[in-house]
Amino acid sequence: MDLRHLKYFQAVAEERHFGRAAERLNIVQPALSMQIKALEAELGGPLLIRTSRRVELTDAGKLLQAEAMRTLEHMEHTRLAVERSIRGETGRVRVGFAGNAVFSGRLMQDVRAFHQAYPDAEIICQELAPQLQNEAIQNGTLDVGYMPDYYPDHDSSLMYESVGEWGRVVVMSSEHPLADKESLTVDMLANEPLIMYSINDADSELDRQLQKLLGDSLHIAWRISSSLSVLAMAGAGLGIALVPAPLAQVAIPGVVYRVLDSKALTANLMLVSRKDEPSAAVQAYLTHTRS
C-alpha cells in the first residue's frame, strides 16, 4: 500500500462514485477500479460496497478513510514544511555582531527586513569580538558576522562584504583641554594617551595609519574590548579614543565627541559569511542584506 493507493481510495470514498473520482484524479475509470481492487486484495477484504448508483464504505473502508485522511494531511504538511525550508522561510540564522553594527543601525535594519519577510525563521543575535566571529563562522557555530575589517588576511573559505564606512570622531572627557575645540587634526593627538580597541593583531590597520601619521609621538595607553568601556574610560579622563562616527549618538554625562579632520582614518563594517553556505535560511538572510 502506497500513497497513490491512499489518494485513489480517498477520492472514491469522498465522491462515493468511481466516475467522479476518476475525473477528479484525471485518470480513466477502469484504471481506478483496478487500483482499488488491488488495494482490497492487498489488505485482504472489501473496502467498498458497489451499487449501480453509488459506492458505500464497509466498516474497514470507513477505518481506512479516517487513517488515510490523517496520513495524507501529514504528508501534505511535510511537503509544505520542506518546501518552505528550501525557500529559507523556516530554519535558524545565527548572527554575530560588534558594536558598530548596532550604533550604525545596520544590524537592526537587516534583521527587521528578514523577520518581516520570513516571520517563521528563527534569528539569534550575539555580540562577539571580530576574531571570535571569524572562528565561529568557520566552525559552524555562527552563520553571519558584522565586524570591522581588522584583518588584512581574510580566510579563503569566508566571504567579506563591505556594508558601511564612516569617519571617526575623537571621544574624551568634557574637562579635557581639547574639549573646547570644534574639530581636531591628527597632529593634535600627538603624545595623547590613546584608548584603543583590543584586537588579536596588534598591527591593525588603524595602528599602522596612526604610526605613519604620528611616528614616535603615538602613545597607545590602553586596549579595551568593548565600545562602552572605551567611552567610560575616555569620560573618566584616562585618555582619548578614536571611535566610529555612529557612536557619537551615545549620550553619556561628561563625555564629548569632536570631529576628526582626517579622511584617511575611517571605520568600516563588514558582513562575513561562508562562501559555500548550505542553509537556505542563511542564504535568504544574505539575499535580503544585499537588496
C-alpha distance (Angstrom), angle and dihedral (degrees) to the residues before:
residue distance angle dihedral
M1 . . .
D2 3.79 . .
L3 3.80 136.5 .
R4 3.78 91.9 -90.5
H5 3.80 90.6 59.3
L6 3.80 90.5 49.1
K7 3.82 92.1 49.8
Y8 3.80 91.4 49.6
F9 3.80 93.2 47.1
Q10 3.81 92.1 46.0
A11 3.80 91.4 53.2
V12 3.82 91.9 51.5
A13 3.82 91.9 44.7
E14 3.81 92.0 52.1
E15 3.82 97.5 41.1
R16 3.83 94.3 38.4
H17 3.79 85.8 -150.9
F18 3.83 130.2 86.8
G19 3.80 94.6 -148.5
R20 3.81 95.3 53.1
A21 3.81 91.5 41.7
A22 3.81 91.2 51.7
E23 3.81 91.0 49.9
R24 3.82 90.6 48.9
L25 3.81 90.9 50.7
N26 3.81 92.0 43.8
I27 3.81 93.5 -125.2
V28 3.81 132.6 112.7
Q29 3.81 118.0 -91.5
P30 3.84 97.2 -119.3
A31 3.80 90.6 55.4
L32 3.80 90.5 50.9
S33 3.80 91.9 49.3
M34 3.81 90.2 51.4
Q35 3.82 91.9 51.3
I36 3.81 92.3 50.7
K37 3.81 91.7 47.9
A38 3.81 89.4 49.9
L39 3.82 89.6 51.5
E40 3.81 91.8 50.1
A41 3.79 90.5 48.6
E42 3.80 91.1 50.8
L43 3.80 92.9 49.6
G44 3.79 93.1 43.6
G45 3.79 103.2 -120.0
P46 3.82 148.6 42.8
L47 3.77 120.5 -64.2
L48 3.79 98.0 177.1
I49 3.80 136.3 43.7
R50 3.78 107.4 -144.9
T51 3.81 120.0 -152.2
S52 3.77 130.4 172.1
R53 3.80 92.0 -98.9
R54 3.77 108.8 28.9
V55 3.76 147.1 -4.1
E56 3.81 125.1 -107.3
L57 3.79 128.2 -164.9
T58 3.77 124.2 -119.5
D59 3.81 118.0 -138.7
A60 3.80 88.0 -96.6
G61 3.80 89.0 48.9
K62 3.80 91.7 52.5
L63 3.80 90.0 51.1
L64 3.81 91.5 48.7
Q65 3.81 91.0 48.4
A66 3.81 91.5 56.1
E67 3.80 93.2 45.3
A68 3.80 92.6 43.8
M69 3.79 91.2 52.1
R70 3.81 91.3 53.4
T71 3.80 92.4 45.9
L72 3.80 94.5 48.1
E73 3.80 92.4 45.8
H74 3.81 89.8 50.7
M75 3.81 91.5 49.1
E76 3.80 91.2 49.4
H77 3.78 90.3 49.4
T78 3.81 89.5 49.8
R79 3.80 91.7 48.8
L80 3.79 92.9 50.5
A81 3.82 92.3 45.4
V82 3.80 92.4 51.6
E83 3.81 92.2 46.1
R84 3.81 90.2 51.1
S85 3.79 90.4 48.9
I86 3.80 90.7 50.9
R87 3.82 89.5 51.8
G88 3.82 90.1 49.8
E89 3.80 94.2 -114.9
T90 3.81 91.8 127.2
G91 3.77 133.5 29.5
R92 3.79 133.4 71.6
V93 3.80 133.5 -65.5
R94 3.82 116.7 -166.2
V95 3.80 111.4 -158.6
G96 3.79 126.4 -167.9
F97 3.77 122.9 -165.7
A98 3.77 145.0 177.6
G99 3.80 122.8 -141.4
N100 3.81 98.6 -91.0
A101 3.81 90.8 61.9
V102 3.81 88.2 63.7
F103 3.80 99.7 39.0
S104 3.81 91.3 49.7
G105 3.81 91.3 49.6
R106 3.81 92.8 -128.1
L107 3.81 96.0 117.6
M108 3.79 94.1 51.6
Q109 3.81 91.3 45.3
D110 3.80 93.1 54.3
V111 3.81 96.2 41.8
R112 3.81 92.0 47.1
A113 3.82 93.3 50.6
F114 3.81 92.7 48.1
H115 3.81 93.5 46.6
Q116 3.79 91.3 50.7
A117 3.81 91.0 51.3
Y118 3.82 96.4 40.8
P119 3.83 108.2 24.2
D120 3.82 93.1 168.0
A121 3.80 94.5 57.1
E122 3.80 115.3 97.6
I123 3.82 117.7 -125.3
I124 3.80 121.3 -165.1
C125 3.82 118.1 -172.4
Q126 3.80 122.9 -165.4
E127 3.80 130.8 176.7
L128 3.81 109.5 -128.9
A129 3.78 136.9 163.1
P130 3.84 112.5 -101.3
Q131 3.80 96.2 -109.2
L132 3.81 91.1 48.6
Q133 3.79 88.9 51.4
N134 3.80 91.1 53.3
E135 3.80 91.7 50.6
A136 3.81 93.5 45.2
I137 3.81 92.7 51.2
Q138 3.79 90.5 48.8
N139 3.81 94.2 50.3
G140 3.81 94.0 43.2
T141 3.81 100.8 -112.3
L142 3.83 91.8 110.2
D143 3.81 129.0 38.4
V144 3.80 106.5 -166.9
G145 3.80 132.8 18.3
Y146 3.80 134.3 -162.6
M147 3.80 110.6 -158.9
P148 3.80 144.6 137.6
D149 3.78 114.9 -93.0
Y150 3.80 96.5 -107.4
Y151 3.78 95.6 147.8
P152 3.81 121.9 72.7
D153 3.80 91.1 -171.4
H154 3.78 105.2 67.1
D155 3.79 121.6 -163.7
S156 3.80 110.3 -104.1
S157 3.83 92.5 -135.9
L158 3.81 93.5 57.6
M159 3.78 133.4 72.9
Y160 3.82 119.0 -134.7
E161 3.82 118.1 -161.7
S162 3.78 125.3 178.8
V163 3.81 111.4 -128.2
G164 3.80 101.3 166.8
E165 3.79 146.2 9.9
W166 3.79 129.5 -172.1
G167 3.76 141.5 168.2
R168 3.78 121.4 -104.9
V169 3.77 130.4 -111.5
V170 3.79 129.0 -156.0
V171 3.79 115.0 -119.9
M172 3.79 121.2 -160.1
S173 3.76 145.4 143.6
S174 3.79 115.6 -67.8
E175 3.83 85.9 -122.8
H176 3.81 94.7 56.5
P177 3.83 114.5 117.4
L178 3.82 90.3 -121.1
A179 3.80 92.9 53.3
D180 3.82 91.8 90.1
K181 3.82 90.7 62.8
E182 3.81 118.4 94.8
S183 3.80 92.0 -149.9
L184 3.77 136.4 7.1
T185 3.78 136.2 -145.6
V186 3.78 125.0 -143.0
D187 3.81 90.6 -108.9
M188 3.82 89.1 64.1
L189 3.81 88.9 63.0
A190 3.81 92.7 63.8
N191 3.83 111.9 129.6
E192 3.80 91.3 -4.6
P193 3.83 112.5 136.1
L194 3.80 103.7 -108.8
I195 3.78 125.2 -151.0
M196 3.81 106.7 -147.6
Y197 3.79 132.8 -177.4
S198 3.79 117.2 -99.0
I199 3.79 112.9 -111.9
N200 3.76 133.6 165.4
D201 3.78 92.5 -122.5
A202 3.81 105.8 64.3
D203 3.83 89.8 -167.4
S204 3.79 93.9 65.4
E205 3.77 121.2 166.5
L206 3.81 90.9 -105.2
D207 3.80 90.7 50.0
R208 3.78 90.9 51.4
Q209 3.79 92.9 47.9
L210 3.80 92.7 49.3
Q211 3.80 91.2 46.0
K212 3.79 89.8 52.8
L213 3.81 93.0 47.8
L214 3.82 100.1 39.5
G215 3.78 103.8 25.6
D216 3.80 113.6 -176.2
S217 3.81 91.0 -3.1
L218 3.82 90.6 70.5
H219 3.82 108.0 111.7
I220 3.80 115.6 -175.3
A221 3.79 103.5 -173.5
W222 3.81 102.1 167.8
R223 3.77 141.2 21.3
I224 3.81 114.3 -157.4
S225 3.78 129.7 -175.9
S226 3.82 103.8 -145.0
S227 3.80 136.5 46.8
L228 3.81 94.6 -128.0
S229 3.81 90.3 52.5
V230 3.79 90.2 51.0
L231 3.81 90.9 51.4
A232 3.81 92.1 45.6
M233 3.80 93.9 51.5
A234 3.79 92.0 45.8
G235 3.80 90.6 49.5
A236 3.80 89.4 50.1
G237 3.79 89.5 58.5
L238 3.80 96.2 -113.1
G239 3.78 92.2 127.9
I240 3.79 143.5 -51.1
A241 3.79 127.9 -84.3
L242 3.78 138.8 -154.5
V243 3.79 108.9 -136.4
P244 3.82 134.5 170.3
A245 3.80 112.2 -84.3
P246 3.85 94.7 -114.6
L247 3.82 89.3 68.3
A248 3.80 89.5 67.3
Q249 3.81 88.9 81.6
V250 3.82 89.6 68.2
A251 3.81 104.8 97.8
I252 3.81 113.7 -152.5
P253 3.81 124.0 168.4
G254 3.79 111.2 -106.5
V255 3.81 93.8 14.8
V256 3.80 123.3 110.3
Y257 3.80 132.3 -176.2
R258 3.77 124.8 -146.1
V259 3.80 128.0 -169.6
L260 3.80 114.4 -108.3
D261 3.80 111.3 -140.7
S262 3.80 97.7 -143.0
K263 3.79 125.8 107.9
A264 3.80 90.7 -171.3
L265 3.81 96.7 63.2
T266 3.79 100.3 67.7
A267 3.80 130.4 153.2
N268 3.78 123.5 -138.0
L269 3.78 141.4 -170.2
M270 3.80 124.0 -139.9
L271 3.79 130.0 -162.6
V272 3.81 108.2 -143.7
S273 3.80 126.0 -166.6
R274 3.79 141.5 147.5
K275 3.81 116.4 -79.1
D276 3.82 92.5 -141.1
E277 3.80 98.9 42.8
P278 3.84 111.3 178.3
S279 3.83 98.1 -172.5
A280 3.80 115.8 93.6
A281 3.82 90.3 -157.4
V282 3.80 91.7 55.5
Q283 3.80 90.4 45.8
A284 3.80 89.4 52.6
Y285 3.81 90.6 49.4
L286 3.81 91.6 51.4
T287 3.80 90.8 47.7
H288 3.80 89.9 55.4
T289 3.81 92.6 49.4
R290 3.81 89.4 55.6
S291 3.80 97.0 47.0
